[in-house]
Amino acid sequence: MNKVAADKTGVSNSNSPITSQASLASVARTRIENKGNNRVVSGSGLEARNIHAWFGKKLVLEDISMNFAPGSVTALIGPSGCGKSTFIRILNRMHEFIPTAALAGQVILDGKDVYEPGVDVTKIRLKVGMVFQKPNPFPSMTIRENVLSGLRLSQIKINNADELLESCLKRSGLWDEVKDRLNEYGGALSGGQQQRLCIARSLAVNPQVLLMDEPCSALDPGSTLRIEETIRELSESMCIIIVTHNMQQAARVSDETGFFLSDGGPGRLIEIGSTSQIFSNPKEKRTEDYVSGRFG
């Protein structure tokens, strides 16, 4: 298959980014300054190599290669329909759930391709967790049962369930709001609380990578702020990849930003770089047009 590289002819010559871009770049730079450079991050990141994806005969992603470092947040931005959600579903082998779906390329975790024959898919999804656009707690389970459900379903035995429960709810920013309600049903929580409950559920199995597909799109500003605070705190101990249509959110939470675009064909990675660079001095004219609001 011919691998089509991103068009390099549209480099912007603008030396004066418009105000909205300057503002986003400033937010991104402030995040990096506040994050500091003295953190020691352990664990492994994730790498996608030459990913192509199809639904039936339709090529929906072409030649996507990205590295995701441990202790980092990467935002994926771009118009609807350019393959961002498909891409992150590939990273933890959810793409294959869809009939007619096909894939070429590699996803490397701990030095191994997660798509190699014989790889235990369940173990991959424990290492690469997923938080969806719409909160999806188990409605017939209590808050406590929801958080620990992944362990039970994966038949993982632990001796400190109460300690783990408290730790996960604290890391997801929910403990203070539910510590006296642990035996209530998860469905009784507000939308933002349900989303943080789903994050806590993902954390219980100790993932190395957390994928988030527009986790704040259905939430109010207050709930969005709490989710973003959670993302920043979690990034100190894991790799996070978030799909978002909110440019301000990308600037607030991410270290790196990748811009996807389809132009009527398969989705391609047009540009990836530090978030401050993407919003202040993108290399591609198409990236500048998108982040400045000229389209999309």
Buried (B, 14 or more C-beta within 10 A) or exposed (E): EEEEEBBEEBEBEEEEBEEBBEBBBBBBBEBEEEBEEEEEBEEBBBBBBEBBBBBEEEBBBBBBBBBBBBBBBBBBBBBEEBBBBBBBBBBBBBBEEEEEBBBBBBBBBEEEBBBEEEBEEEEBBBBBBBBBBEBBBBEEBBBBBBBBBBBEEEEEEEEEBEEBBBBBBBBBBBBEBBEEBBEEBBBBBBEBBBBBBBBBBBBBBBBBBBBBBBBBBBBEEEBBBBBBEBBBEBBEBBBBBBBBBBBBBBBBBBBBBBBBBBEEEBBBBBBBBBBBBBBBBBBBBBBBBBBBEEEB
